[in-house]
Amino acid sequence: MVTPNFLSHLAQVDVCDVQYNIRVLKMKDSVFIYVGQDKAETFDEMAVAMPSAHNSAEVLGTTIIGPPDGSGSQDLAQRLAKKLKKQVYLSLGTSVPNDRIVRPSIEKKIFDDIKNNIECF
């Protein structure tokens, strides 16, 4: 059986009566994760993070598109890269507020999804 080059996965989470989509594109050695409000998805920022080749405990990250970690994407990408032990591209749409209710709920859903569906990551 041939393993596909790309595997896609969709998860959704409702926070404060708003539905957010978590779109995952698993590639051979990396994963792309996009989070955006349902029916208001925008792609205007992205961060990337990867485990260091020299130190397995260190994770390197940067913002590729958008303000320098103004959205918190880089921090989350680094935590995901550490957990998954692979390169992670992450985009949090502008429809995802960086507050103390929405963001932690979305992050919890992502980490729970990794735990329950690791084959998708």
BATOR-492604 format. One record per residue: residue in three letters; x, y, z of N, C-alpha, C, CB in turn. Coordinates in steps of 0.2 Angstrom, whole numbers, padded with zeros to 4 digits, always signed. Atoms other than C-alpha are relative to their C-alpha. Glycine has a CB too. Layout:
N
ALAXYZXYZXYZXYZ
...
This chain:
121
MET+0004-0006+0000+0000+0000+0000+0004+0006+0000-0005+0000+0006
VAL-0004-0006+0001+0007+0017-0005-0003+0005+0005-0001+0003-0007
THR+0002-0005-0004+0007+0030+0008-0001+0007-0003+0005+0001+0006
PRO+0001-0006+0004-0001+0047+0002+0005+0005+0003-0007+0002+0001
ASN-0005-0005-0002+0011+0062+0002-0003+0005+0004+0002+0004-0007
PHE+0003-0005-0004-0002+0073+0010-0006-0004+0003-0003+0006-0004
LEU+0006+0003-0003-0016+0068+0023-0003+0006+0003+0002-0005+0005
SER+0004-0006-0003-0029+0081+0028-0005-0002+0005-0004+0004-0005
HIS+0004+0001-0006-0039+0082+0044-0003+0006+0002+0004-0003+0006
LEU+0003-0006-0002-0052+0094+0050-0003-0002+0007-0006+0002-0005
ALA+0003+0001-0006-0057+0096+0068-0004+0007+0001+0005-0001+0006
GLN+0003-0006-0001-0069+0109+0075-0001+0001+0008-0007+0000-0004
VAL+0001-0001-0007-0071+0117+0092-0005+0006+0001+0006+0001+0004
ASP+0004-0005-0002-0085+0128+0099+0002+0004+0006-0008-0002+0000
VAL-0002-0004-0005-0080+0142+0110-0004+0007+0001+0008+0002+0000
CYS+0004-0006-0001-0092+0156+0117-0005+0001-0006+0005+0006+0000
ASP+0005+0000+0006-0105+0151+0103+0003+0002-0006-0005+0005+0002
VAL-0003-0001+0007-0092+0153+0089+0004-0007-0001+0005+0006+0001
GLN-0003+0006+0002-0086+0138+0079+0007+0002-0003-0004-0004-0005
TYR-0007-0001+0003-0067+0137+0075+0002-0006-0004+0005+0002+0005
ASN-0003+0005+0004-0060+0126+0061+0007-0001+0001-0002+0000-0007
ILE-0008+0002-0001-0043+0117+0064+0001-0004-0006+0001-0003+0007
ARG-0002+0004+0006-0037+0111+0047+0007-0002+0001-0001+0005-0006
VAL-0007+0003-0001-0022+0100+0047+0002-0003-0007+0000-0006+0006
LEU-0003+0003+0006-0011+0095+0032+0006-0003+0002+0001+0005-0006
LYS-0006+0004-0001+0001+0081+0036+0004-0001-0006-0002-0006+0004
MET-0005+0001+0005+0016+0080+0025+0005-0005+0002+0003+0007-0003
LYS-0005+0005-0002+0031+0068+0025+0003+0002+0006+0005-0001-0006
ASP-0004-0002-0006+0041+0077+0038-0002+0006+0003+0008+0001-0002
SER+0002-0006-0003+0031+0092+0043-0008+0000+0000+0002+0006-0004
VAL+0007+0000-0001+0013+0097+0047-0002+0008-0001-0003-0003+0006
PHE+0003-0007+0000+0003+0113+0043-0007+0000+0003-0001+0002-0008
ILE+0007+0000-0004-0011+0118+0055-0002+0007-0001+0001-0001+0007
TYR+0003-0006+0001-0023+0132+0051-0006+0000+0005-0002+0001-0008
VAL+0005-0001-0005-0035+0139+0064-0004+0006-0002+0002+0000+0007
GLY+0004-0006+0002-0049+0151+0059-0007-0001+0002+0001+0001-0007
GLN+0007+0000-0001-0067+0155+0063-0004-0003-0006-0002+0007+0002
ASP+0004+0003+0005-0079+0145+0053-0004+0006-0004-0006-0005+0003
LYS+0003-0005+0004-0085+0155+0038+0003+0007+0000-0008+0001+0001
ALA-0003-0007+0000-0073+0169+0041+0008-0002+0000-0001+0004+0007
GLU-0007+0002+0000-0056+0160+0037+0004+0005-0004+0000-0007-0002
THR-0005-0004+0003-0042+0171+0033+0007-0002+0001-0001+0008+0002
PHE-0007+0003+0000-0024+0167+0029+0005+0006-0001+0002-0005-0005
ASP-0004-0006+0000-0014+0183+0034+0006+0000+0004-0004+0006+0001
GLU-0006+0001-0004+0000+0176+0045+0001-0007+0001-0001+0003+0007
MET-0002+0007-0001+0010+0161+0048+0007+0000+0004+0001-0004-0007
ALA-0006+0001-0003+0024+0155+0059+0002-0007-0001-0001+0001+0008
VAL-0003+0006+0001+0036+0140+0058+0004-0002+0006+0004-0001-0007
ALA-0005+0002-0005+0045+0130+0071+0002-0007-0001-0004+0000+0007
MET-0003+0006+0001+0056+0115+0071+0005-0002+0006+0004-0001-0007
PRO-0005+0002-0005+0066+0105+0083+0007+0001-0002+0000-0008+0002
SER-0007-0001+0002+0085+0109+0083+0003-0006-0001+0003+0004+0006
ALA-0004+0006+0002+0096+0097+0075+0006-0001+0005+0003+0001-0007
HIS-0005+0001-0004+0109+0100+0088-0002-0001+0008+0005+0006+0000
ASN+0002+0001-0007+0099+0100+0104-0008-0002+0000+0001+0006+0004
SER+0007+0003+0001+0083+0089+0105-0005+0004+0005+0000-0007+0002
ALA+0005-0004-0004+0076+0100+0119-0002+0007-0002+0003+0000+0007
GLU+0000-0007+0003+0078+0116+0109-0005+0000-0006+0006+0003-0001
VAL+0004+0000+0006+0065+0121+0097+0000+0007-0003-0008-0001+0001
LEU-0001-0006+0004+0068+0135+0084-0007+0002-0003+0006+0000-0005
GLY+0006-0002+0003+0054+0146+0078+0000+0007-0003-0006-0001+0004
THR+0000-0007+0002+0050+0162+0068-0007+0001-0003+0006+0001-0005
THR+0006-0002+0004+0036+0171+0060+0002+0002-0007-0004+0007+0003
ILE-0001-0001+0007+0035+0170+0041-0004+0006-0003-0001-0007-0003
ILE+0005-0005+0003+0020+0181+0037-0003+0003+0006-0005-0004-0005
GLY+0003-0003-0005+0013+0194+0048+0004+0004+0005-0005-0004+0003
PRO-0004-0003-0005+0018+0204+0063+0004-0005+0004-0004+0004+0005
PRO-0004+0005-0004+0032+0196+0073-0003-0002+0007+0007+0004+0002
ASP+0004+0004-0005+0022+0184+0084-0005+0005+0004+0005-0002+0005
GLY+0005-0004-0003+0009+0197+0087-0007-0004+0002-0002+0005-0005
SER+0006+0004-0002-0004+0183+0087+0001-0006+0004-0003-0003-0007
GLY-0002+0006-0004+0005+0170+0097+0001-0006-0004-0006-0001+0005
SER-0001+0006+0005+0007+0158+0082+0007-0003+0001-0001+0002-0007
GLN-0007+0003-0001+0026+0156+0085+0000-0004+0006+0005+0006+0000
ASP+0000+0004-0006+0024+0151+0103-0003-0006+0000-0003+0004+0006
LEU+0004+0007+0001+0011+0138+0099+0003-0004-0005-0007+0002-0002
ALA-0003+0004+0005+0020+0132+0084+0006-0003+0003+0003+0004-0006
GLN-0006+0003-0004+0036+0129+0095-0002-0005+0005+0004+0006+0004
ARG+0002+0005-0005+0026+0120+0108-0003-0007-0004-0006+0002+0004
LEU+0002+0005+0004+0018+0109+0094+0006-0004-0003-0005+0002-0006
ALA-0006+0003+0003+0035+0106+0086+0003-0005+0005+0005+0005-0003
LYS-0003+0004-0005+0042+0100+0102-0004-0006+0002+0000+0004+0007
LYS+0004+0006-0001+0027+0088+0105+0000-0005-0006-0007+0003+0001
LEU+0000+0005+0006+0027+0081+0087+0007-0002-0002-0004+0004-0005
LYS-0007+0002+0002+0046+0081+0085+0000+0001-0007+0002-0007+0002
LYS-0001-0001+0007+0044+0088+0068-0001+0008-0002-0005-0004-0005
GLN+0001-0007+0002+0043+0105+0058-0008+0001+0000+0003+0001-0007
VAL+0007-0002+0000+0026+0114+0061-0001+0007-0003-0003+0000+0007
TYR+0002-0007+0002+0019+0128+0051-0007+0001+0003-0001+0000-0008
LEU+0006-0001-0004+0005+0136+0060-0003+0007-0002+0001+0000+0007
SER+0004-0006+0001-0008+0150+0055-0006+0000+0004-0001+0000-0008
LEU+0006-0001-0004-0020+0157+0067-0003+0006-0003+0002+0002+0008
GLY+0003-0006+0004-0032+0168+0057-0002+0006+0004-0007-0003-0003
THR+0001-0006-0004-0036+0185+0062-0007+0000+0004+0000+0007-0004
SER+0007+0001-0003-0054+0179+0067+0001-0004+0007-0004-0004-0004
VAL-0002+0003-0006-0045+0170+0082+0002+0005+0005+0005-0006-0001
PRO-0003-0005-0005-0044+0182+0097+0005-0004+0004-0006+0002+0004
ASN-0005+0003-0005-0029+0180+0108-0002+0002+0007+0007+0003-0002
ASP+0002-0002-0007-0038+0181+0124+0001-0006+0005-0008+0002+0000
ARG-0001+0005-0005-0039+0170+0140-0005-0006+0000+0001+0003+0007
ILE+0005+0005+0000-0054+0160+0135+0000-0004-0007-0007+0003+0000
VAL+0000+0003+0006-0054+0157+0116+0007-0004-0002-0001+0005-0006
ARG-0007+0003+0002-0035+0153+0113+0001-0006+0004+0005+0005+0001
PRO-0001+0006-0003-0033+0141+0127-0005-0006-0001-0001+0001+0008
SER+0005+0005+0002-0049+0132+0122+0002-0004-0007-0007+0002-0001
ILE-0003+0003+0007-0042+0130+0104+0006-0004+0001+0001+0006-0005
GLU-0006+0003-0001-0025+0125+0110-0001-0007+0003+0005+0004+0005
LYS+0002+0007-0003-0033+0111+0121-0003-0004-0005-0005+0002+0006
LYS+0003+0004+0005-0043+0105+0107+0006-0003-0005-0005+0004-0005
ILE-0005+0002+0004-0027+0104+0096+0004-0006+0003+0005+0006-0002
PHE-0004+0005-0003-0017+0094+0109-0004-0006+0002+0003+0003+0007
ASP+0004+0006-0001-0032+0083+0113+0000-0004-0007-0007+0002+0002
ASP+0000+0004+0007-0033+0079+0094+0006-0003-0002-0002+0006-0005
ILE-0006+0004+0001-0015+0075+0093+0000-0006+0004+0006+0005+0002
LYS+0000+0006-0005-0017+0063+0108-0005-0005-0003-0002+0002+0007
ASN+0005+0005+0002-0033+0055+0100+0001-0002-0007-0006+0003+0001
ASN-0001+0001+0008-0028+0056+0081+0007+0001-0002-0005+0004-0004
ILE-0007-0002+0001-0009+0056+0081+0002-0002-0008+0005-0004+0004
GLU-0002+0002+0007-0009+0048+0063-0002+0006-0004-0005-0006-0002
CYS+0002-0005+0004-0017+0064+0057+0006+0006+0000-0006+0003+0002
PHE-0005-0005-0001-0001+0074+0063+0006-0003-0002-0001+0003+0007
